[in-house]
Amino acid sequence: MQKNFIKLRALRGWLLDVYPSPSGEMIIWFIAENGERVRFVDKFSNRIYISGNSSELKCLAEIIGENRSVADWCFVERYASLFDNFKSEVLEIGIRDYRRTHIFAKKLLRLIGCEKFSFYNIDIPPSEAYLYEKDIFPLARLVVVDYGKKLWYKILDSVESIDYSIPPLRFIWLNVSIKAKSSLQKMSDEIDRISIIFENNTKIIGEGSETEKILELVKIVEELDPDIIYTHGGDSFLFQYLSYRAFVNGILDNFLLGRDNVPLRVKKRRGKTIFSYGRIYRKEPIRRLYGRIHIDIDNTFIHKACGLEGLIEASRNCRISLHRAARATIGQVMSSMQLYAAWKDEILIPWKKREPESFKTASELLVADRGGFVFEPKLGIHTSIAEVDFTSMFPMLMLTKNISAETVLCRCCPDSKLVVPELGYHVCEKRRGIVPRTLDLLLKKRLEYKHLMREAYDEKTRQVYNMRQNALKWILVTCFGYLGYRNSRFGKVDAHISVCAFARDTLLRTARMAEKRGFEVIHGIVDSLWLKKKKYSTEEIMDFCSEVSKVTNIPLGFEGIYRWIVFLPSKTIGGISVLNRYYGVFENGEIKMRGIEARRRDTPNFVRRAQMDMIKELTEIFGPEELKARFPEVLKGLRGYVDKLICRQVDISDLIITKRISKPPSRYAHNVFQAIAAKQLEKAGFKVRAGDNVQYLFVNSNDKRAREKVLAAKLLKSDTSYDIEEYLNMLVAAAETLFGVFGYTKKIIRAYLFNHDEQITLS
């Protein structure tokens, strides 16, 4: 009798990419230790769950059993709610085609209604569900055994690892120049040339027909075989443009940039506008390269803020594919960690969040909804100020106080000894919440990375650790806000305000401990304090930080002692202090500033440099009187910038102002400058949407109307000249920001700049 043997293949290496195929399989790209890039296929069906009355669930199972979208079904035991203490019997359904999951769920919902049943795990991306189920993560080092469309993994790595190894990734930069007939690039414009940058080399494709250029690009990409392709605007325009040019030339089926034999047919998907932390952002649709990672440097936050090392760190910890992590919001990345924790605990993820905020009276709201505690800064200049701040205060409170949606006001511990200050809420003592469990890993790793940064001997290693800890910092920053976000799966307003209450209590206790040691609190905001004392040593501050850390169970760090620091007033109401507006110099010469022009994103580079130079002129000064005496010289030094401006020796690119628009241009009722520039772009044929950055220049115009004073940067011509007076006003305003608290008005500053003969007196 003949036996069928399965040919096994085992490889050791790193997991590069995971994505689903329409046929109910997962495609896995693997980098072997010998450098080979290998494609595997693993059978995997997306699974959703439905809970409800047991008999009604059985009737439902019979109805859906013959549906073409259903691969299989069975009854399993799961926690139907984050707040449940016991498992329930639920219906598990395997979906053949992951793309039909939402369609199937919506049709079923219309058929049976939402009153009797609850749906779960509907919108977990299949690639992430696969990573959760197999307990692996991107760029994990592992052994994979191929049984023939069925894979087995042996993990040789851990997300807890600090000094993990990653494969030598190959990457290229792809740039395309277009024969644009106007300032507006269009799909109908032909390709001028294509440049491919790799390993300090550049290949230029500029000869031949457009068809030959596209095919040459495909050939070079295949030869170089990169793992990562970087672009500028690949999501928003470039890939859509290239696929259209391939279509026009009749070679779309040959336009292959990925490793899979799938032509780059870019669907006409629209981007979306999102609101996050008080700002409007624009997110372009993902343009996917199967088998390679495409990173649009203009459509990524994590990579832009933390580099490739930070992106890999976030992707590994949160078990989210590299291409999606590059484009996801920090909240989405962090949520993936929580989803994984729930998955491993067999807790189902609700399709629609239903947990309401607990009822509060008006007086309870007044106490609860207060945010962090602040000590208003004392205006003016101060010397010998020590700054201390808590390391990741809010995440540490969520960890040490066990704050999570299911633990605050839990059903099992009404007599808990862990009570929220002021609010009186009890916190669960019987189980550890999902949020603290996920934060534990991030906090431990970040502290370890910061320690390794201090111990590192070479700058390259130090930068790697810095990028990794920076990525973790952004995730930790987001976790607090997400705790109170209405759509967060594991968030709850009661948990959010509990963290604020603990934070207020912690800062107040720290301030009282400082005062007992003879320090005066000059300023304090949420998790930081500025302390003053006539005579003290660094050792005394370090001892104080150590004492507070032990009492509060949160690390209190010593930022340094200032030679001097200036707390600035409000720009709108003179004499009134604001919380985050100051500049100063530490004893080691490092400058720290908040809320001034040099820190603002919409400040032109020319003005930013001018203000920074003024501050640098003061860094070697220690005493307040000496500092004030130096102001006139600093202002006279500003004349160099004024002279360059008047003589038109400033490059226009250094005068460009960038602002984000919060709504479509047509919805602006007032002619603010960014709206005017946006409307100019629309009129010229550009697409401008809420969340986009708009750049413009103040230009020379005899017309004093606002709409004639600015011109969008994309519409500038070679003979466009800037408005000297507008930028001069910005320089004067930047100087007034620094010295206005000492009586230097705009009029006095102008007198210094232009050597006016009038008497210069401080108001």
C-alpha positions in Angstrom: 0.0 0.0 0.0 1.4 3.4 -1.0 1.6 6.0 1.7 1.5 9.8 1.2 4.3 11.6 2.9 4.3 15.3 3.6 7.5 17.1 2.7 8.6 19.2 5.7 10.6 22.4 5.4 12.1 24.1 8.5 13.7 27.5 8.5 15.2 29.7 11.2 15.0 33.5 10.8 12.7 36.4 11.2 9.0 37.1 10.5 8.8 40.1 8.1 5.1 40.4 7.0 1.7 38.8 7.4 -1.4 39.4 5.4 -4.6 37.5 4.4 -5.5 36.1 1.0 -9.1 36.1 -0.3 -9.1 32.3 -0.2 -9.0 32.1 3.6 -5.3 31.7 4.0 -2.5 33.8 5.5 0.5 34.8 3.5 3.7 34.9 5.6 7.0 36.4 4.4 10.0 35.2 6.2 13.7 36.3 6.2 15.9 33.2 6.7 19.2 33.4 8.5 21.0 32.7 5.1 19.4 35.9 3.7 16.7 34.1 1.7 13.2 35.7 1.5 10.6 32.9 1.7 6.9 33.0 1.1 4.7 30.6 3.2 1.0 29.9 3.2 -0.9 29.0 6.3 -4.6 28.0 6.5 -6.4 30.4 8.8 -10.1 31.5 8.9 -11.2 34.7 10.5 -13.5 33.9 13.5 -16.3 35.9 15.0 -18.5 35.3 18.0 -22.2 35.8 19.0 -23.6 35.6 22.5 -27.2 35.4 23.6 -29.8 33.0 24.9 -28.6 29.4 24.5 -31.7 28.0 22.7 -31.8 31.0 20.4 -28.1 30.7 19.6 -28.7 27.0 18.5 -31.5 28.2 16.2 -29.2 30.8 14.8 -26.5 28.2 14.2 -28.9 26.2 12.1 -29.8 29.3 10.0 -26.2 30.3 9.2 -24.9 26.8 8.7 -25.6 26.8 5.0 -24.4 30.4 4.4 -21.7 30.6 1.7 -19.6 32.9 3.9 -19.4 30.4 6.8 -16.6 28.0 6.8 -17.6 26.2 10.1 -19.2 26.9 13.4 -19.2 25.5 16.9 -20.1 26.4 20.5 -17.2 27.5 22.8 -16.7 28.9 26.3 -15.6 32.5 26.5 -15.8 35.6 28.7 -18.6 37.6 26.9 -17.7 40.8 28.8 -14.6 42.4 30.2 -16.6 42.6 33.5 -17.6 39.0 33.7 -16.2 36.7 36.3 -17.4 33.5 34.6 -17.3 32.2 31.0 -20.5 31.9 28.9 -21.3 29.6 26.0 -21.1 31.6 22.7 -21.3 30.7 19.0 -18.0 30.7 17.2 -18.2 31.2 13.4 -15.4 30.8 10.9 -15.6 33.2 7.9 -14.2 31.9 4.5 -13.3 35.3 3.1 -12.0 37.9 5.6 -13.2 40.7 3.3 -16.8 39.6 3.9 -16.7 39.7 7.7 -18.3 43.1 8.1 -20.8 42.4 5.3 -21.8 39.1 6.8 -22.1 40.6 10.3 -24.3 43.5 9.1 -26.6 41.3 7.1 -27.0 39.0 10.1 -27.6 41.9 12.4 -30.4 43.2 10.1 -31.9 39.7 10.0 -31.9 38.9 13.7 -31.7 42.4 15.3 -29.4 43.6 18.0 -31.7 43.1 21.0 -31.2 39.4 21.5 -27.6 38.9 20.4 -24.2 40.6 20.8 -21.4 40.4 18.2 -17.7 40.1 19.0 -14.3 40.2 17.3 -15.8 41.6 14.1 -13.3 44.4 13.4 -10.1 42.8 14.5 -7.8 42.9 11.4 -7.1 39.3 10.3 -3.3 39.7 10.3 -3.4 40.8 13.9 -5.8 38.0 14.8 -3.3 35.6 13.3 -0.4 37.1 15.3 -2.5 36.9 18.5 -3.6 33.3 17.8 -0.1 32.0 17.0 1.5 34.2 19.8 4.1 35.6 17.4 5.0 39.2 16.4 6.6 41.1 13.5 10.4 40.6 13.2 10.3 37.9 15.9 13.2 35.5 15.6 11.7 32.0 15.3 11.8 28.6 13.6 9.0 27.9 11.1 8.1 24.4 9.9 6.0 24.1 6.8 3.7 21.1 6.7 2.2 22.2 3.4 -0.2 25.1 3.8 0.0 24.5 7.6 2.7 26.2 9.6 4.2 25.5 13.0 6.2 28.0 14.9 8.9 27.8 17.6 9.5 31.2 19.1 13.2 32.1 19.8 12.5 35.6 20.9 10.3 37.6 23.3 8.6 41.0 23.2 10.2 41.5 26.6 13.7 41.3 25.1 15.8 44.5 25.1 18.8 43.5 23.0 17.0 41.6 20.3 18.5 41.0 16.9 16.8 42.0 13.7 17.8 40.9 10.2 19.9 43.1 7.8 16.9 44.8 6.1 17.3 46.0 2.5 15.6 49.2 1.6 15.3 51.8 -1.2 14.0 55.3 -1.7 11.7 55.8 -4.7 11.3 59.2 -6.2 9.5 60.2 -9.4 9.8 63.5 -11.3 6.8 64.5 -13.4 6.6 66.5 -16.6 4.1 68.8 -15.0 2.4 71.3 -17.3 1.6 73.6 -14.4 2.3 73.8 -10.6 -0.5 71.2 -10.2 0.7 67.6 -10.8 -1.9 65.6 -12.6 -2.4 61.9 -13.5 -2.3 62.9 -17.2 1.2 64.3 -16.8 3.9 62.0 -18.1 6.8 60.6 -16.1 10.0 62.6 -16.5 12.5 60.4 -14.6 12.6 57.9 -11.8 15.4 57.8 -9.2 16.1 54.8 -6.9 18.4 55.4 -4.0 20.0 52.4 -2.2 23.1 51.8 -0.1 24.5 55.3 -0.9 24.0 54.7 -4.7 21.4 56.2 -7.0 20.0 54.7 -10.2 18.3 57.2 -12.6 15.7 56.1 -15.1 15.4 59.0 -17.5 15.9 57.6 -21.0 13.4 55.9 -23.3 9.6 55.9 -23.5 7.3 56.0 -20.5 6.6 52.3 -20.9 10.3 51.5 -20.8 10.8 53.7 -17.7 8.0 51.8 -15.8 9.3 48.4 -16.8 12.9 49.4 -16.0 11.6 50.4 -12.5 10.0 47.0 -12.1 13.2 45.3 -13.2 15.5 47.3 -10.8 13.1 46.7 -7.8 13.1 43.0 -8.6 16.9 42.9 -8.8 17.5 44.9 -5.6 14.7 43.0 -3.9 14.2 45.5 -1.0 12.3 44.7 2.1 11.2 48.3 2.6 10.4 50.9 0.0 10.4 54.5 1.2 8.4 57.2 -0.6 7.3 60.8 -0.2 3.6 60.8 -0.9 3.3 57.2 -2.0 -0.1 56.8 -0.2 -1.6 60.1 -1.3 -0.4 60.4 -4.9 2.7 58.6 -6.1 1.5 54.9 -6.3 -1.8 55.9 -7.7 -0.1 58.0 -10.3 2.3 55.2 -11.3 -0.4 52.6 -11.6 -2.4 55.0 -13.7 0.5 55.7 -16.0 1.0 51.9 -16.3 -2.6 51.5 -17.2 -2.4 54.3 -19.9 0.6 52.5 -21.4 -1.2 49.1 -21.4 1.3 47.5 -19.0 -0.7 47.5 -15.7 -0.5 43.7 -15.4 3.3 44.0 -15.5 3.6 46.7 -12.9 4.8 44.6 -10.0 6.6 46.3 -7.1 5.7 43.8 -4.4 7.1 40.3 -3.9 3.8 38.6 -4.6 2.8 38.4 -8.2 0.1 41.0 -7.7 0.1 44.2 -10.0 -0.1 47.5 -8.2 -3.7 48.3 -8.9 -4.5 51.1 -6.6 -8.1 51.4 -5.6 -9.8 54.8 -5.5 -10.0 54.9 -1.8 -10.3 58.2 0.1 -8.3 59.2 3.1 -10.0 60.3 6.3 -9.9 63.2 8.7 -9.4 62.3 12.3 -9.7 64.3 15.5 -7.1 63.5 18.2 -6.1 65.5 21.3 -7.7 68.7 20.1 -6.2 68.6 16.6 -7.5 67.7 13.2 -5.3 65.2 11.2 -5.4 63.9 7.7 -4.7 60.2 7.2 -4.2 59.0 3.6 -5.3 55.5 2.5 -2.8 52.7 2.7 -1.1 51.7 -0.5 0.1 48.1 0.1 3.0 46.3 -1.5 2.5 42.6 -0.8 5.7 41.0 0.5 7.4 44.3 1.0 6.9 47.1 3.5 5.9 50.5 2.0 6.5 53.5 4.2 5.2 56.8 3.0 7.3 59.2 5.0 4.6 61.9 4.7 1.9 59.6 6.1 3.5 58.1 9.2 3.8 59.4 12.7 5.8 56.7 14.5 8.6 56.5 11.9 8.8 60.3 11.6 9.1 60.7 15.4 11.1 57.6 16.3 12.8 56.3 13.1 12.8 52.7 11.9 14.0 51.4 15.2 11.1 53.0 17.0 8.7 51.6 14.4 10.0 48.1 14.9 9.8 48.4 18.7 6.2 49.5 18.5 5.3 46.8 16.0 6.9 44.0 18.1 5.4 45.1 21.4 1.9 45.7 20.0 1.8 42.8 17.5 0.8 44.9 14.6 2.3 44.6 11.1 5.0 47.1 10.1 3.1 48.5 7.2 0.0 49.2 9.4 2.0 50.4 12.4 3.7 53.0 10.2 0.3 54.6 9.4 -1.7 53.8 12.5 -2.4 56.3 15.2 -0.6 55.8 18.5 -4.0 54.9 20.0 -4.6 52.1 17.5 -1.1 50.7 18.1 -1.6 50.7 21.9 -5.1 49.2 21.5 -3.6 46.2 19.8 -1.6 45.4 22.9 -4.8 45.4 24.9 -6.6 43.3 22.3 -3.9 40.7 22.5 -4.1 40.6 26.3 -7.9 40.1 26.0 -7.5 37.4 23.3 -5.1 35.4 25.4 -7.5 35.6 28.4 -10.3 34.4 26.1 -12.2 37.7 26.6 -14.3 38.6 23.6 -14.0 42.1 22.0 -17.4 43.8 21.6 -18.2 45.1 18.1 -19.8 48.2 19.6 -18.8 49.5 23.0 -21.8 49.5 25.5 -20.3 50.3 28.9 -21.8 53.6 30.1 -20.3 56.1 32.5 -21.7 55.7 36.0 -24.3 58.3 37.1 -23.0 61.3 38.9 -24.8 64.2 40.5 -23.8 67.8 39.6 -21.7 68.1 42.8 -20.0 64.8 42.1 -19.1 66.0 38.6 -17.7 69.2 40.1 -15.3 67.1 42.2 -14.5 64.4 39.7 -14.0 66.3 36.4 -11.0 68.4 37.4 -8.0 67.1 35.5 -4.5 67.5 36.9 -3.4 69.9 39.7 -1.3 73.0 38.9 0.6 75.7 40.8 0.5 78.9 38.9 4.1 80.1 38.0 5.5 83.2 39.6 6.3 85.6 36.7 9.7 86.9 35.9 13.2 85.6 36.2 14.3 83.1 38.9 17.7 81.5 39.6 18.8 78.3 41.3 15.5 76.6 40.4 15.5 72.8 40.5 13.1 71.0 38.3 11.8 67.5 39.2 9.2 65.5 37.4 7.6 62.1 37.7 8.6 59.5 35.1 5.5 58.4 33.1 3.3 59.5 36.0 -0.2 58.6 34.6 0.8 55.2 33.2 2.6 54.4 36.5 -0.5 55.4 38.5 -2.6 53.1 36.2 -0.1 50.3 36.9 0.4 50.7 40.6 -3.2 51.5 41.4 -4.6 48.8 39.1 -6.7 51.3 37.1 -8.7 49.8 34.3 -12.2 49.9 33.0 -13.1 46.6 34.7 -11.3 47.4 38.0 -12.7 50.8 39.0 -16.1 50.3 40.7 -15.8 46.6 40.1 -18.7 44.3 41.0 -16.6 42.0 43.2 -14.8 44.3 45.7 -17.2 46.9 47.1 -15.2 46.9 50.3 -11.8 47.3 48.7 -9.1 49.1 50.7 -7.8 50.7 47.5 -10.0 53.8 47.3 -9.7 56.8 44.8 -8.9 60.1 46.7 -11.7 62.6 46.8 -14.0 60.4 44.7 -14.3 57.4 47.0 -14.4 54.9 44.2 -13.2 51.4 45.1 -10.7 49.6 42.9 -10.6 45.8 42.4 -8.2 43.8 44.6 -9.0 40.3 43.2 -7.8 40.7 39.6 -5.3 42.7 37.7 -6.8 44.9 35.0 -6.0 44.6 31.3 -4.7 48.2 31.1 -2.1 47.8 33.9 -1.0 44.4 32.5 -0.2 45.9 29.1 1.5 49.0 30.7 3.8 46.9 32.9 5.8 45.7 29.9 6.1 49.1 28.3 7.1 50.9 31.5 9.8 48.3 32.4 11.3 48.3 28.9 11.3 52.1 28.7 13.1 52.5 32.0 15.6 49.8 30.9 16.2 51.6 27.5 16.8 54.9 29.3 19.3 53.2 31.6 21.1 51.6 28.6 21.3 55.0 26.9 23.2 56.4 29.8 25.6 53.3 29.8 26.1 53.2 26.0 29.7 53.9 24.9 29.0 54.8 21.2 26.5 57.3 19.8 25.0 54.9 17.3 23.9 52.5 20.1 22.7 55.4 22.1 20.5 56.5 19.2 19.0 53.1 18.8 18.0 52.9 22.5 16.7 56.5 22.3 14.4 55.7 19.3 13.0 52.6 21.0 12.3 54.3 24.3 10.8 57.3 22.4 8.3 55.0 20.6 7.3 53.5 24.0 7.0 57.0 25.4 4.4 58.0 22.8 2.4 54.8 23.5 2.4 55.6 27.2 1.4 59.2 26.6 -1.6 58.0 24.7 -2.8 55.3 27.1 -4.2 57.8 29.6 -6.2 59.7 27.0 -7.5 56.5 25.6 -8.7 55.4 29.0 -11.4 58.1 28.7 -12.0 57.9 25.0 -15.6 57.0 24.3 -14.8 54.4 21.6 -12.0 52.7 23.5 -12.7 49.0 24.1 -11.0 49.0 27.5 -11.7 52.6 28.5 -14.2 54.1 30.9 -14.6 57.7 32.1 -14.7 56.6 35.7 -11.2 55.1 35.3 -9.9 58.2 33.5 -11.0 60.6 36.3 -9.7 58.2 38.9 -6.2 58.6 37.4 -6.5 62.4 37.6 -7.6 62.2 41.2 -4.5 60.0 42.1 -2.3 62.4 40.2 -3.6 65.5 42.1 -3.1 63.7 45.4 0.4 62.7 44.4 1.5 66.2 43.3 0.1 67.8 46.4 1.8 65.3 48.7 5.1 65.9 46.9 4.7 69.7 47.2 4.1 69.4 50.9 7.2 67.2 51.3 9.3 69.8 49.4 8.0 72.6 51.7 8.9 70.6 54.8 12.5 70.5 53.4 12.5 74.3 53.1 11.8 74.5 49.3 9.4 77.0 47.8 7.2 75.8 44.9 7.6 78.3 42.1 5.6 76.4 39.6 3.9 73.0 39.3 1.9 71.3 36.5 0.4 67.9 36.7 3.6 65.8 37.1 6.4 68.4 37.4 7.5 70.9 40.1 10.0 73.8 40.0 11.5 74.3 43.5 13.5 77.1 44.9 15.7 77.4 48.0 18.6 79.8 48.9 21.2 77.1 49.4 20.9 73.5 48.5 23.0 70.8 46.7 22.4 68.3 44.0 22.6 65.6 46.6 19.8 67.1 48.6 17.5 67.2 45.5 18.4 63.6 44.7 17.7 62.5 48.2 14.3 64.3 48.1 13.5 62.5 44.8 14.4 59.2 46.3 12.2 59.8 49.3 9.2 60.8 47.2 9.7 57.8 44.9 9.5 55.5 47.8 6.4 57.2 49.3 4.4 57.5 46.1 5.7 54.3 44.4 6.3 56.5 41.2 9.9 57.4 40.1 10.5 61.1 40.6 13.3 62.3 38.3 15.7 65.2 38.7 15.8 67.2 35.5 18.5 69.6 36.7 19.1 73.0 38.2 18.6 76.2 36.2 21.2 79.0 36.0 18.1 81.0 35.3 14.5 80.5 34.1 12.0 83.1 32.9 8.2 82.4 33.4 6.2 84.4 30.8 2.8 86.0 31.0 -0.2 85.5 28.7 0.0 87.2 25.3 -3.6 88.2 25.5 -3.9 89.3 29.2 -0.9 91.0 30.4 0.4 90.2 33.9 -1.5 86.9 34.0 0.7 83.8 34.2 0.2 80.8 32.0 1.1 77.2 32.8 3.4 76.2 29.9 5.2 79.3 28.7 8.8 79.8 29.8 12.5 79.6 28.7 15.6 78.9 30.7 19.1 77.4 30.8 20.3 74.5 32.9 23.7 74.6 34.7 25.1 72.4 31.9 24.1 75.0 29.3 21.1 73.1 27.9 18.2 75.3 26.9 14.6 74.4 27.7 11.7 76.3 26.4 7.9 75.9 26.1 5.2 77.9 24.5 7.4 80.4 22.6 7.8 81.0 18.9 10.9 78.7 18.6 8.8 75.8 19.8 5.8 76.5 17.6 5.3 74.5 14.4 3.9 77.5 12.5 6.9 79.7 13.1 9.0 80.4 10.0 12.6 79.0 10.2 14.0 82.5 9.9 12.1 83.8 13.0 12.8 80.6 14.9 16.6 80.9 14.4 16.5 84.6 15.4 14.8 83.8 18.7 17.1 80.9 19.4 20.1 83.1 18.8 18.8 85.6 21.3 18.4 82.9 24.0 21.9 81.5 23.2 23.4 84.9 23.8 22.2 84.7 27.4 23.3 81.1 28.2 26.6 82.0 29.9 25.0 84.5 32.3 24.1 83.5 35.8 22.8 86.5 37.8 19.4 88.1 37.1 20.8 91.7 37.1 23.6 90.7 34.7 20.9 89.0 32.5 18.7 92.1 32.3 21.7 94.3 31.6 22.5 92.1 28.6 19.1 92.5 26.9 19.9 95.7 25.0 23.0 94.1 23.4 21.0 91.0 22.5 18.4 93.3 20.8 21.1 95.1 18.9 22.4 91.7 17.8 19.0 91.1 16.2 19.8 93.8 13.7 21.7 91.3 11.6 18.4 89.5 10.9 16.6 92.8 10.2 19.3 93.8 7.7 19.0 90.5 5.9 15.3 90.9 5.7 15.4 94.4 4.4 18.1 93.6 1.9 16.0 90.6 0.7 18.9 88.2 1.5 16.5 85.7 3.1 15.6 82.5 1.2 11.8 82.4 0.7 11.8 78.8 2.0 12.9 80.1 5.4 9.9 82.4 5.5 7.2 79.8 4.7 4.5 79.5 7.3 2.8 76.1 7.8 -0.6 75.7 9.4 -3.1 72.8 9.6 -6.6 73.6 8.5 -9.4 72.1 10.7 -12.2 72.1 8.2 -12.7 72.3 4.4 -11.7 75.7 3.0 -15.2 76.6 2.0 -16.5 76.2 5.5 -14.2 79.0 6.9 -16.4 82.0 7.6 -13.5 84.3 8.4 -10.5 85.1 6.1 -7.8 83.7 8.3 -4.5 83.3 6.4 -4.4 79.5 6.2 -8.0 79.5 4.9 -7.1 82.1 2.2 -4.1 80.0 1.1 -6.3 76.8 1.1 -8.9 78.5 -1.1 -6.2 79.7 -3.5 -5.0 76.0 -3.8 -8.6 74.8 -4.5 -9.1 77.4 -7.2 -5.8 76.3 -8.8 -7.1 72.7 -8.9 -5.4 71.2 -5.8 -7.4 69.0 -3.4 -7.4 70.5 0.1 -9.1 68.7 3.0 -9.5 69.1 6.7 -6.4 68.0 8.5 -4.1 69.0 5.6 -1.1 71.3 6.2 -1.2 74.5 4.2 1.9 76.5 3.5 1.9 80.2 2.6 4.1 83.3 2.3 3.3 86.9 3.1 3.8 88.7 -0.2 4.2 92.3 -1.3 0.8 93.9 -2.1 -0.6 97.4 -2.3 -4.0 95.9 -1.4 -4.4 95.8 2.3 -7.2 93.2 2.2 -6.2 89.9 3.9 -6.8 87.8 0.8 -4.1 89.7 -1.1 -1.5 89.5 1.6 -0.7 85.8 1.4 0.1 83.4 -1.4 0.1 79.6 -1.1 3.6 78.1 -1.3 2.7 75.8 -4.2 1.7 78.9 -6.3 4.9 80.9 -5.7 6.8 82.0 -8.7 10.5 82.9 -9.2 9.8 86.6 -9.1 7.5 86.5 -6.0 8.8 88.8 -3.2 8.0 88.7 0.5 6.4 91.4 2.6 9.3 92.8 4.7 7.0 94.6 7.2 5.1 91.4 8.1 8.2 89.4 8.8 9.8 92.3 10.7 6.7 92.3 12.9 7.3 88.6 13.6 10.9 89.3 14.6 9.8 92.1 17.0 7.0 89.9 18.4 9.6 87.1 19.0 11.8 89.5 20.9 8.9 90.9 22.9 8.0 87.3 23.9 11.4 86.9 25.6 11.8 90.4 27.1 8.3 91.8 27.4 8.0 90.6 31.0 10.8 93.0 31.8 9.1 96.0 30.2 10.5 95.8 26.6 7.5 96.8 24.5 7.4 96.5 20.7 8.0 100.2 20.5 11.2 100.0 22.6 12.4 96.9 20.7 12.0 98.7 17.4 14.0 101.7 18.8 16.9 99.3 19.5 16.6 97.7 16.1 16.6 101.0 14.1 18.7 103.2 16.4 15.9 105.7 16.9 17.1 109.0 18.5 14.2 109.0 20.9 14.8 108.3 24.6 14.6 104.6 25.3 12.9 103.9 28.6 11.4 100.7 30.0 7.6 100.9 30.8 
